Amino acid sequence: MKSSTKEKTIDGPKDMASASLRRGPLIGAITNPRWVLLVPFLLFVGAITAVSPSFLGIDNILQVLRQISVPGLIALGVTFVVICGRLDLSVGALLSLTTVTVIGLHDRFGPLGAIAACMGVGLAVGAVNGILVAYWRLNSLLVTLAMMSIIMSVTRIVTGGKSASMSTDTGWFSQLGGGYVFGIPIPVYIFLGAAVVLSVFLTRTTFGRRVFAVGGNETASEFSGFRSKAVIFGAYLLSGAMTGVAAVILGSRTMAAQLEIGSGYEMNVFAAIILGGTSLLGGAGGIWRTVCGVAVLGLLQNGLLQVGLPYYTQWLVTWAILIVAVWVDLASGRGRVWA
């Protein structure tokens, strides 16, 4: 079991690689989720740079890195869920609730109390999702869609339908989302630091290896002597926790939150995860793949704004990327481009 898990973690299954070779290098590249959008992306970067030379400037790159830190943190946690072969569509609504929580409680309980409450909410929602999906064996798509609706309702009830705000904070809390160290935004350090820790956690620990095993073949993992339910539960718990961390960064940066501040984040998160090469079928993926997917998606969205296109074009492009990435992922899994 360990050898097969390692194959999926680093290079992917051997039979899939050999199938790509048999189909030839062109078809093998077309059906490889990690490379299928590389050429269009490079062409896009070249075109945007020609129109707006500042696109690849250091200031704009740092701005993009700062912007992707929030969806990136969420994506790191959701990556564990996807590798387990499950989904979590509640993260956008949970980001709204946790951001409203950390902002709304800041003035009353101070930054530490607000952060603790925010993390508690994230962990609680992750635990409920984990129980319903792992132990009650309910469909993850339906569970997290229902949870998304529940969280949106709870957010409105808790806030009375009003946006949350806090007094101006000039202390350490405001620096989490808006500060700089050596000219680099602090959220970038937090995002990359979390990526390093979770990458080691995924690839070097027993839990991480079991995540791949459950996603690859849950039945076989049960016969291997460990509880797959506990692994799936842990993945959802981690997803909720990372959403809480993202909410702290977002709240620190905005100092206020509308009720739907996290709306649409779930689409960006899944587009980035799949774009990075983590398979929706489970059992294959990686933290640094997700980091690359988040960065590419952030550059694409920033480039659209650089050339003066309306903000909503980001959603159209993100949907297109998501559809193509899912198609390539499924095509790679079944060994052919067309169904």
C-alpha positions as CSV (number, residue, x, y, z in Angstrom):
1,M,0.0,0.0,0.0
2,K,2.8,2.4,0.8
3,S,4.5,1.9,-2.6
4,S,1.3,2.6,-4.5
5,T,0.6,5.7,-2.4
6,K,4.1,7.0,-3.1
7,E,3.6,6.5,-6.8
8,K,0.5,8.6,-6.7
9,T,2.0,11.3,-4.6
10,I,5.0,11.9,-6.7
11,D,4.6,10.7,-10.3
12,G,1.1,9.3,-10.5
13,P,0.1,5.7,-11.1
14,K,2.5,3.8,-13.3
15,D,-0.2,2.3,-15.4
16,M,-1.5,5.8,-16.2
17,A,2.1,6.9,-17.2
18,S,2.6,3.9,-19.4
19,A,-0.8,4.5,-21.0
20,S,0.2,8.1,-21.9
21,L,3.4,6.7,-23.5
22,R,1.3,4.3,-25.6
23,R,-0.9,7.1,-26.8
24,G,2.1,9.1,-27.8
25,P,3.6,12.3,-26.5
26,L,1.0,14.6,-27.9
27,I,-2.0,12.8,-26.6
28,G,-0.2,12.2,-23.3
29,A,0.4,15.9,-22.9
30,I,-3.2,16.7,-23.8
31,T,-4.5,14.3,-21.1
32,N,-2.1,15.5,-18.4
33,P,-3.9,18.0,-16.1
34,R,-0.6,19.6,-15.1
35,W,0.4,20.6,-18.7
36,V,-2.8,21.0,-20.7
37,L,-3.3,24.7,-19.9
38,L,0.4,25.6,-19.8
39,V,0.7,26.8,-23.4
40,P,-2.5,28.9,-23.4
41,F,-1.3,30.4,-20.0
42,L,2.1,31.4,-21.4
43,L,0.4,32.9,-24.5
44,F,-2.0,34.8,-22.2
45,V,1.0,36.1,-20.1
46,G,2.8,37.2,-23.2
47,A,-0.3,39.0,-24.6
48,I,-1.0,40.8,-21.3
49,T,2.6,41.8,-20.8
50,A,2.6,43.3,-24.3
51,V,-0.4,45.4,-23.5
52,S,0.5,46.2,-19.9
53,P,4.3,45.9,-19.3
54,S,3.7,46.4,-15.5
55,F,1.9,43.0,-15.4
56,L,5.1,41.1,-14.5
57,G,6.5,44.0,-12.4
58,I,7.5,43.2,-8.9
59,D,4.8,45.4,-7.4
60,N,2.1,43.7,-9.3
61,I,3.4,40.2,-8.5
62,L,3.5,41.0,-4.8
63,Q,-0.1,42.4,-5.1
64,V,-1.2,39.1,-6.8
65,L,0.5,37.0,-4.1
66,R,-1.2,39.0,-1.4
67,Q,-4.6,38.6,-3.1
68,I,-4.3,34.8,-3.6
69,S,-3.2,34.2,0.0
70,V,-6.8,34.0,1.3
71,P,-8.2,31.6,-1.4
72,G,-4.8,29.8,-1.3
73,L,-5.1,29.0,2.4
74,I,-8.6,27.6,1.9
75,A,-7.4,25.6,-1.1
76,L,-4.6,24.0,1.0
77,G,-7.1,22.5,3.4
78,V,-9.6,21.5,0.7
79,T,-6.8,19.7,-1.1
80,F,-6.9,17.1,1.6
81,V,-10.6,16.6,1.1
82,V,-10.3,16.3,-2.6
83,I,-7.4,13.8,-2.4
84,C,-9.8,11.7,-0.1
85,G,-12.2,11.6,-3.1
86,R,-14.7,14.1,-1.5
87,L,-15.8,17.7,-2.0
88,D,-16.3,20.7,0.3
89,L,-18.5,23.4,-1.3
90,S,-19.3,25.1,2.0
91,V,-15.9,26.9,2.3
92,G,-17.1,30.1,0.7
93,A,-20.1,30.5,3.0
94,L,-17.9,29.4,5.9
95,L,-15.4,32.2,5.0
96,S,-18.2,34.7,5.3
97,L,-19.3,33.4,8.7
98,T,-15.8,33.2,10.2
99,T,-14.8,36.6,8.8
100,V,-17.9,38.2,10.3
101,T,-17.2,36.4,13.6
102,V,-13.6,37.6,13.9
103,I,-14.6,41.2,13.0
104,G,-17.7,41.3,15.0
105,L,-16.1,40.0,18.2
106,H,-12.8,41.9,17.9
107,D,-13.9,45.0,19.8
108,R,-15.7,43.0,22.5
109,F,-13.2,40.2,23.3
110,G,-10.0,41.5,21.7
111,P,-8.0,40.0,18.8
112,L,-7.1,36.8,20.6
113,G,-10.6,36.1,21.7
114,A,-12.0,36.9,18.2
115,I,-9.4,34.7,16.5
116,A,-10.2,31.8,18.9
117,A,-13.9,32.1,18.2
118,C,-13.3,32.3,14.5
119,M,-11.2,29.1,14.6
120,G,-13.8,27.4,16.7
121,V,-16.5,28.1,14.2
122,G,-14.3,26.8,11.4
123,L,-13.5,23.6,13.3
124,A,-17.1,23.1,14.3
125,V,-18.4,23.3,10.7
126,G,-15.6,21.1,9.5
127,A,-16.4,18.5,12.2
128,V,-20.1,18.5,11.3
129,N,-19.2,18.0,7.6
130,G,-16.8,15.3,8.6
131,I,-19.4,13.4,10.7
132,L,-22.1,13.6,8.0
133,V,-19.8,12.5,5.2
134,A,-17.4,10.1,6.9
135,Y,-19.5,8.5,9.6
136,W,-23.1,8.8,8.3
137,R,-21.8,8.0,4.8
138,L,-23.8,10.8,3.1
139,N,-22.8,12.3,-0.3
140,S,-20.2,15.0,0.2
141,L,-21.7,17.1,-2.7
142,L,-25.2,17.2,-1.2
143,V,-23.9,17.6,2.4
144,T,-21.7,20.6,1.7
145,L,-24.2,22.2,-0.5
146,A,-26.8,22.0,2.3
147,M,-24.2,23.2,4.8
148,M,-23.5,26.2,2.5
149,S,-27.2,27.2,2.7
150,I,-27.3,26.6,6.4
151,I,-24.2,28.8,7.0
152,M,-25.5,31.6,4.9
153,S,-28.7,31.6,6.9
154,V,-26.9,31.4,10.2
155,T,-24.7,34.4,9.2
156,R,-27.8,36.5,8.5
157,I,-29.4,35.5,11.8
158,V,-26.3,36.2,13.9
159,T,-25.7,39.6,12.3
160,G,-29.3,40.6,12.0
161,G,-28.7,41.1,8.3
162,K,-26.1,43.8,8.9
163,S,-22.5,44.0,7.8
164,A,-19.9,43.6,10.6
165,S,-17.3,46.3,11.3
166,M,-14.6,47.0,13.9
167,S,-12.8,50.0,15.2
168,T,-9.5,50.9,13.7
169,D,-6.8,48.5,14.9
170,T,-3.2,49.8,14.7
171,G,-1.7,46.8,16.6
172,W,-0.5,43.4,15.5
173,F,-3.9,42.2,14.4
174,S,-4.1,44.7,11.5
175,Q,-0.6,43.6,10.5
176,L,-1.6,40.0,9.8
177,G,-3.5,41.1,6.7
178,G,-2.0,44.4,5.8
179,G,1.6,44.4,7.1
180,Y,4.9,43.9,5.3
181,V,8.2,42.3,6.2
182,F,11.2,43.1,4.0
183,G,8.8,44.5,1.4
184,I,6.7,41.3,1.2
185,P,3.1,41.2,2.5
186,I,2.7,39.1,5.7
187,P,-0.2,37.1,4.2
188,V,2.3,35.7,1.7
189,Y,4.6,34.4,4.4
190,I,1.6,32.9,6.2
191,F,0.3,31.2,3.0
192,L,3.7,29.8,2.0
193,G,4.5,28.8,5.6
194,A,1.2,26.9,5.8
195,A,2.0,25.3,2.4
196,V,5.4,24.0,3.7
197,V,3.8,22.6,6.9
198,L,0.9,21.0,5.2
199,S,3.1,19.6,2.4
200,V,5.2,17.8,5.0
201,F,2.1,16.7,6.8
202,L,0.6,15.2,3.6
203,T,3.7,13.5,2.3
204,R,5.7,12.6,5.4
205,T,3.2,11.5,8.0
206,T,1.0,8.5,8.5
207,F,-2.1,10.5,8.2
208,G,-1.0,12.0,4.9
209,R,-0.3,8.6,3.4
210,R,-3.7,7.4,4.6
211,V,-5.3,10.3,2.8
212,F,-3.9,9.1,-0.5
213,A,-4.8,5.5,0.4
214,V,-8.5,6.4,1.1
215,G,-8.8,8.4,-2.1
216,G,-7.1,5.7,-4.2
217,N,-9.2,2.8,-2.9
218,E,-11.2,3.2,0.3
219,T,-12.2,-0.4,0.5
220,A,-8.6,-1.6,0.3
221,S,-7.6,1.0,2.9
222,E,-10.2,-0.5,5.3
223,F,-8.6,-3.9,4.9
224,S,-5.2,-2.4,5.6
225,G,-6.1,-2.0,9.2
226,F,-6.9,1.7,9.6
227,R,-10.1,3.6,9.9
228,S,-10.8,5.5,6.7
229,K,-13.7,7.3,8.4
230,A,-11.3,9.0,10.8
231,V,-9.1,10.1,7.9
232,I,-12.0,11.6,6.0
233,F,-13.2,13.3,9.2
234,G,-9.7,14.7,9.8
235,A,-9.6,16.1,6.2
236,Y,-12.8,18.0,6.7
237,L,-11.6,19.3,10.1
238,L,-8.5,20.6,8.4
239,S,-10.5,22.2,5.7
240,G,-12.6,24.1,8.3
241,A,-9.5,25.1,10.2
242,M,-7.7,26.5,7.2
243,T,-10.9,28.5,6.2
244,G,-10.7,30.0,9.7
245,V,-7.1,31.0,9.2
246,A,-8.0,32.6,5.9
247,A,-10.9,34.5,7.6
248,V,-8.4,36.0,10.1
249,I,-6.2,37.3,7.3
250,L,-9.2,38.6,5.4
251,G,-10.7,40.3,8.4
252,S,-7.4,41.8,9.4
253,R,-7.1,43.3,5.9
254,T,-10.6,44.6,5.4
255,M,-11.5,45.6,9.0
256,A,-15.1,45.1,7.9
257,A,-17.2,42.3,6.3
258,Q,-20.3,42.2,4.2
259,L,-22.5,39.2,4.8
260,E,-21.5,37.5,1.6
261,I,-17.8,38.4,1.6
262,G,-16.8,34.8,0.9
263,S,-19.3,34.3,-1.9
264,G,-17.7,32.7,-4.9
265,Y,-14.5,31.6,-3.1
266,E,-15.4,28.0,-3.4
267,M,-15.3,28.2,-7.2
268,N,-11.9,29.8,-7.2
269,V,-10.6,27.2,-4.7
270,F,-11.8,24.2,-6.7
271,A,-10.6,25.8,-10.0
272,A,-7.1,26.2,-8.5
273,I,-7.0,22.7,-7.0
274,I,-8.0,21.0,-10.2
275,L,-5.8,23.3,-12.3
276,G,-2.9,22.3,-10.2
277,G,-3.4,18.7,-11.1
278,T,-5.2,17.2,-8.0
279,S,-7.7,14.7,-9.3
280,L,-11.4,14.9,-8.5
281,L,-11.3,11.1,-8.6
282,G,-9.2,11.1,-5.4
283,G,-5.9,9.5,-4.6
284,A,-3.6,11.9,-6.5
285,G,-2.5,15.4,-5.9
286,G,-0.3,17.6,-3.8
287,I,0.0,20.8,-1.8
288,W,2.5,22.5,-4.1
289,R,0.3,21.6,-7.1
290,T,-2.4,23.6,-5.4
291,V,0.0,26.5,-4.8
292,C,0.8,26.5,-8.5
293,G,-2.9,26.4,-9.4
294,V,-3.7,29.2,-7.1
295,A,-0.9,31.3,-8.5
296,V,-1.8,30.7,-12.1
297,L,-5.5,31.5,-11.5
298,G,-4.5,34.7,-9.6
299,L,-2.3,35.9,-12.5
300,L,-5.1,35.1,-15.0
301,Q,-7.6,37.1,-13.0
302,N,-5.2,40.0,-12.4
303,G,-4.3,40.1,-16.1
304,L,-7.9,40.5,-17.1
305,L,-8.1,43.5,-14.9
306,Q,-4.8,44.9,-16.2
307,V,-6.3,45.2,-19.7
308,G,-9.4,46.9,-18.4
309,L,-11.9,44.1,-18.7
310,P,-14.9,44.2,-16.3
311,Y,-14.5,42.3,-13.0
312,Y,-17.2,39.8,-13.9
313,T,-15.1,38.5,-16.8
314,Q,-13.0,36.8,-14.1
315,W,-15.9,34.5,-13.3
316,L,-16.4,33.6,-16.9
317,V,-12.8,32.7,-17.4
318,T,-12.7,30.8,-14.1
319,W,-15.7,28.8,-15.1
320,A,-14.1,28.0,-18.4
321,I,-10.8,27.0,-16.8
322,L,-12.7,24.8,-14.3
323,I,-14.6,23.0,-17.0
324,V,-11.5,22.3,-19.1
325,A,-9.5,21.2,-16.1
326,V,-12.3,18.8,-15.0
327,W,-12.6,17.4,-18.5
328,V,-8.8,16.8,-18.7
329,D,-8.8,15.2,-15.3
330,L,-11.6,12.8,-16.2
331,A,-10.0,12.1,-19.6
332,S,-6.7,11.3,-17.9
333,G,-8.4,8.9,-15.5
334,R,-10.2,7.0,-18.2
335,G,-7.2,6.9,-20.6
336,R,-8.8,8.7,-23.5
337,V,-9.7,12.3,-24.5
338,W,-13.3,11.7,-25.5
339,A,-15.9,9.7,-23.6
